[in-house]
């Protein structure tokens, strides 16, 4: 009996030591905080979060993903400041409004916390002291989209912006207009409500028959709605649809010839790479010396089928 008790006691000690070691190792893992303007429930941002969380697992770091409940720069600045107060090994931020978020970002930099921006804010990265940016430079991307639409012989683009004030989205429409030289670009502001998006697109197409292409700035929010409206109105032979970003449904429309193309900026990489870079920086002091371009690339009917599966898995 005494022998059994000794074995049990010894086992408890070993388990306690192992547990303590595991807790200690966990506590020593670097912590990286990500603050974005997009909620993880959003189809696009859920892919970004997937990349962020997978990078945390692959790099053995603790990751905390935060976002305001709506597109709210005051709330987002407060989240960045709260992250600074926790003194993490690094902060990942999207930066849709550098003027509003700049002071909070500068507090992080002044505190010696490495900051990497992703998705939006590339033009302000160096000025704010951000280490580097991972994403798509939206103005040049817009120019390429405008040039592609012009090459297809189209004349009037309806650029549907579901988040006016988001610098990155505003640049997409502005870049498209610049690249669409000689043609007309009309910006249609909406909210992110699907019913409002559909009704405004339909009203625009009804009131102006010269519109021959609807350009969404988000495939799941606008691109899919645009395809639905064009089909409902029976004007698919006259009005084409294209969109930035991907969704499995919109990619299927591209594959089926109901949409021209999707513009891929690889949101999974936008989430994955900053966490990986900050983890390497925390452990070894290594970090890329410049920005990393994650897009743009065009997904057309020839390539859409290959991308659909990964899109449905929350990777593309």
Protein Blocks (a to p, Z undefined) as FASTA:
>chain_A
ZZmmmmmmmmmmmmmmmmmmmmmmmmmpccdddddfbdfklmklmmmmmmmmmmmmmnop
acdddddfbdcfklmmmmmmmmmmnopabdcdddfblmlmmmmmmmmmmnopacddehia
plmmmmnopabdcdddfklmmmmmmmmmmmnopabdcdddfbghiaklmmmmmmmmmmmg
oiacddddddfbfklmmmmmmmmmmmmmkbcbdcdfbfklmmmmmmmmmmmnopmmmmcc
ddedjdfklmmmmmnopafbdcdehlmlmmmmmmmmmmmmmmnopacfbdcdfbdcdddf
klmmmmmmmmmnopZZ
